[in-house]
Amino acid sequence: MARESVKARERKRAKLVAQYAKKRAELKAAGDYQALDKLPRNASPVRLHNRCKLTGRPRGYMRKFGISRVTFREMAAAGKIPGVTKASW
């Protein structure tokens, strides 16, 4: 499980990206790259990294569910994800 500080940092970045999204789009459309340089670095969407919403795990992230493969497997086995069943043939 990721440290709380790492998860908090990602949440803070996501908030900054949302806050500056409109301004970034306007500056990009105008071609004002000097003004773009003055924006905070964490306001860039490239700096975001997908993490599991429950554990904060950065690898094995499943976009459709927003959780990691490990958490997904545990929850699916426990029947906590609707519509997901274990395959058998």
Secondary structure, DSSP 8 states (H G I E B T S, - for coil): ---HHHHHHHHHHHHHHHHHHHHHHHHHHHT-HHHHHHS-GGGSGGG-----TTT---SSEETTTTEEHHHHHHHHHTT-STT------
